[in-house]
C-alpha cells in the first residue's frame, strides 16, 4: 500500500473513534465513511449547540455510542462488542481557557481517558493500530522562532497543554511496557504486537466549528451578526491548517503502521512556514475572503483582555512526517479560508450544510491523490 491510495485501505475495516461528536471528530467521521470503513464512535453528546455533528447528521451511516471516556467499564464493553482493528483517540477537553476553569476535569479526561483507552487496547486482541491525537502545545514552549521537533521536551504550561503532554507520556509507557513483541505484563501475558503512535497537530480550522474561545468561530459569529470581530491577541503566531489536513494524516499513519509497525512513532503535522500566521493576519484573510464571497464588509478590533497565559509563538517542524511518508500540506491557508467561508455562508443562508461538508471532503481526497 502506498501513501497515495491509503483511503482504499479502510474499506470494511473496523475503526473505533473516540471524540467523534466534536468538530474535528465530525470531519473524521465524514472522511472515514467516504472510505467505506465500518465506523464506531464513542463520545459524550456534541459539545456545542449548534453542533456540526447534529447539523450534518454525522451519526447516519455509522454506529454512534454515547459514553464517557472516563468510564473504563463502559469503554471496555464497547471494545469487546466492536472488536476494532484500528483505534483513533480524539476525545479530549480541548480548550485552554476552560482548562484554567476546570483543571481537574481536564486532567481526568485527557490523562485518565487515555489510560482507560490504552487499557482497552491492551486487552482487545483485534486491535493492530492505535493513534493518539494530541496537540502542538505538548512541547515546553520557549517562544522560539523555529518549529518544535518530535524530540523536544514535553512540558505544556497550562492545564490543557500539560494534560496532553501527560497523555503522550502515558502512551509511550504503554507502548514500551505492553505492546512490543516480547514484553509481557506481571502475569506473563503479552498484550500482542500493536502499532502505537501519537500525532501532535497544529491549530485546526474549518467550517462548522461552533466552539467558544476560538478565533474562526468568533469571526463567523461576528460576521453573521454584522459586528466587529474581537481579537484577544493579534500578534500570537500559530500553525493554522484546515481540519482535514491532520485528520487525513491520522488515517494515513494508522493505515501505514497497520501494515508496517516500524513506522509507528510520534509525528508533528502542521502547515508550511508560509502558513504560520499571526492571529491578526488570519483575521485579515477571513475579512478579505468573506467580502469576496458575500460582498459584506467586516472589520476587527484589537482588544487584548489580559486572559490566562497562552503561548505567544508556536510552530512545528514537520520534517519527520514529510520524509517518512513523502507528505506535504494539501490546502494552503487561502484555500482553507475559502472553504471555511463557503461552508459558513451555506449554513447561515439555510443551505445544505451536509452536502457542502461532504463535497469538501471529496474535494480534499481528490487533491490529496493529485498532490501526495
N, C-alpha and C positions, 0 to 999 in steps of 0.2 A: 504493500500500500504506500503510495506517495502522498506527500502533504497536499498535492493538488486535488486528490479525489477522496479525502477523508470523509466528506459528507456522506458518501455512499456506504461507508463502513457501518453507519449506525442503523441501517435498515434492519428492523426486527430485533435490535439489541435492547436489552432491558436496562434502563437507566433510572436511577433514583436521584432526584434533585431536591436538596433542601433549600428553603427560602424561595420557593417558586412563585409565591404570590406578590413578591416585591417588584419594583420597577425592572431591575436587572434580571430577576428570575422570570418575569413575563416575556422578555425578549429571548431568553434562553429557551423557554418552552416553545415559543413560536419557531425558532430555528430548529430545535430538536424534532418537532412534529413534521416539519418540512423534509427532514431526512428520513422519515419512516421509522424512527425509534419508538419503542414501547416505553412511554414516559410515566413515571410515578413521581408526584410532587408531595413533599411533606413540609408544612409550614403553618404558622398562625394565619388568621384571616388577613386579607390585604391590609397593609399598614397605613394607607391613606384613604381619604374619601373626598373626591372620586379616586378610583384606582385604575391603572392600566389593565390589571388582571380582570376586573369586572367589566370594564368598558368594552374590551376586545374579546370577551368570552373565552379567555385562555383555557379554562377548565375543560372546554369542549374538545374531545379528541385525546384526552389523557386521563390518568387516574389521579385526582386531586384529593389529598388527605389533610385534614385539619389536625395539627398536632404541634406540641411544644418541643423544641429541640432539647430542652432541659429534662424531659420525661424519658429516661432511659428505657423503662419497661415498654412504653408505647412504641418507641423507636425500634427496639429490638423485635417487637411483634411484627411491625411493618416490614422489617428486613427479612424476617423468616417467611412472611407471606409472599413478598415480591421476588425474593432471590435475585437481586440485581447483579448484573455483570460489571456495571460502571456506576460509581457514586461520585457526584459533584456537590460539594458543600458550599452553599451560598447563604445559608441562614445566618443572620447577624443583627446586632443593634449597630447601625452603620453611621450614626450622626455624632460628630464631635461634640457639639454643644449639648446634646441630650446626654452624652456620657458624663458630663460635668454635673448634670442634674440627677442622674440615676446611675452612679458608678457601680453599685453592687449588681444591679440588673444587667448592666453592660458586661461585667466580668462573667456573670452566670451564663449568659447567652453565648458570648464569644469565646470563652475558655472552656467551661464545663460542657457547653454544647458540642464543641469539637471533641472533647474527651468521650462524650457519650457516643457520637457517631463513629469515631475510630474504634471504640469498643465493639460496636455493632459490626463494623467491617471485619474486625479481628475474628468474630465468631460466625461470620457468614461466608461459607466456603465458595459461594458462587462469585463473589467479588474478585475481580482481577485488576481493576484500575480505579484509583481514588485521586481526586483533585480537590485540594482545599483552597478556596478563593480568599485571599487576604487583601492587602492594600499597600500602596506605596508608602503609607505612613508608618509601616513597621520599623523603618530604619531610625536610628538615632540621628535626629536632624541637626546638622552642623551649619546649616544655611550656606552650603557650598554652591558654587555656580555651575558645577558639573553634576552629571547624573550619578545616583547611587547604584552600586553593583550588588549582585546577589551575595557576595562575601563580606559586605559591610556589616557593622554591628547592628543588632536588632535591639531597640530600646525606645519604643514610642513614648512621647511625652505625656499626652493627655490620656484619660482612661480608655477611650475608644482605641487610639493608636497602640497603647501599651497592651490592651487585651488581645489585639490582633498579633502583636509580637509574641505574646504568650501562646497563642494558637499555633503559630509557626513552630515554637519550641516543643509543644505537645506533639505535633505531627512528626517532628524529627525523632522524638523519643520513641513513639510507637513504631516508626519505621525501623529504627535501629534495634528495638527490643523484640519485635514480633514478626516483622514482615520480610526478613531475609530468608534465604533458602534453608539455612541450617539452624538459626536461632530458635530456641524453644522457651516456653514460659516455665514457671516454677514447678509445674506439674509434668514437665517433659513433653508438652504437646506443642508442635509448631503451628503457627497460625496459617501457614501456607504462603506461597510466593505471591506477593501482590505489589503492583507498581504504585508508588505513593509520591505525589508531587504537591507543591504549593505554588501559587501564582500571585504575584504582587502587582496589582493593576493600578494605573493612574486614574485620575478623575474621569468618571464616565458621564456623558451627557447624551440626551436623545429625546425623541418625542414620547410623551406620556409619563414624565416624571412629575409627580404632584407633591413631593416631599417639602417639608419646611427647611429653612436654612441651607438651601442650595441655590446657586446663582441662576441657573437656567429656569427652574420653576418660578423663581421670583420675577424673572424677566417676562415670562409668559403671563403670569397673573397681572402684572402691571400693564402689559400691552392690552390684555383683554378689557381692563377697566379704563384704559386711556390715561393711566397715571404715569408719573416719572418712576423710573427704576431706581431703587435704593441699593447702593453698593457699599458694603461694610469696609472692604479693604481692596481698593482698586489696584494696588501695587503688588499684591501677592502673585507669585508665579506658580502655575500648576500645569501638569501634563494632561491637558484635556483631550479626550478621544470619544468617538461615537461608541455607545454601549455595545454594539455588535463587534467591535474590534476585540476586546478581551473575551467576550462570550465565544467567539469563533476560536480563539486561541485555547480556551479551556477545552473545547471539544476536540480540537486538533491534538492537544497534548494527551488527553485521556485516550484517544484512539491510538496514537502512535506508541505510547508506553504500554498499552494493552498488547501490542504486537512485539514490542522490544523494550523490556523493563530497564535497560541500560540508559534509556532516555529520561527516566524519572529524575526529578530534582527540584530545585527552586528556580523560578523564572520571573523576570520583570516583563511586563507588557505595557507599553505606552507609546505615545506619538514620537515622531522625529523631532529634533531640536526646533525646527521651524514652526512647529505647532505647540510649543510650550509658551503659552500666552500669559500675560498679566490678566487679572480679572477685569480690569478696566478695558483692555483691548478686546477681550472676549465679548464684553457687553457692547462695545462699539460695533463689532461684527454682527451681533444679534440685531442691533438697531438698523444697520445698513440692510441686512437681509430681510428683516420684517418690512421695511419701507419698500424694498424691491418687489416683494410678493403681495403686499396689501395696499400700497400707496399711502399708508398711515405713518406719520412722523411720530417718533418716540425718542425720549432723551433719558439720561440717567444723572443721578446726584451722588456725589461722594459724601457719605455720611458714616464715617468710622464711629462705631458705637462703644469702643473700649471693652469689647467682649472678652471671653476667656482666651488663653493662649492658643494660637494655631500657628503652624509653620508658615513662614513668610515666603521661603524659596524652596521649591521641591521639584526635582527632575529625576528621571530614571534612565539608566544606561541599559538598553535592551540588546546589547551586542550578543549576549549568550543565546537569546531566543532567535535572533537573526541568523547567527552562524549555525546553530544546531538544526534549525528547521527551514532555513532559507526563507524566512518570513520577512515581511515588511508591512507597514500600515497600508490599508486598502483605501480608506477615505481620509482626505486631509480635512482640516478644520473648516474650510469654506464649504466643502461638500457636506460635511456633517451638519453645519448650521442650516444649509438649505433643506436638508431632510427634517431637521427639528421644526423649522418654521412651517414646512409643508404639512407635517402631521398635526401641529398645533392649530393651524388655520382650519384644517379639515375638522378637527374636534370642535373648535369654537363655533364654526358655522353649521354644526349639526350633520356633517358628512359621515361617511362610513369609515370610522377610525380603524376598525379591524382590518378592512380591506387595504387601507393605506399602510398599516403596520406590516401586513403580510407581503405587500408589494415591495416595501423597503427591504424586508428580509430576503426576498427572492433576488432583488437587485444586488444586494450585498454578496450573496453566494455567487452570482454571475461575475461580479467584479473580482471577487477573490480568485475564482478559477482563471480569470484572464490575467491577473497580476502575479499571483504567487505560484 
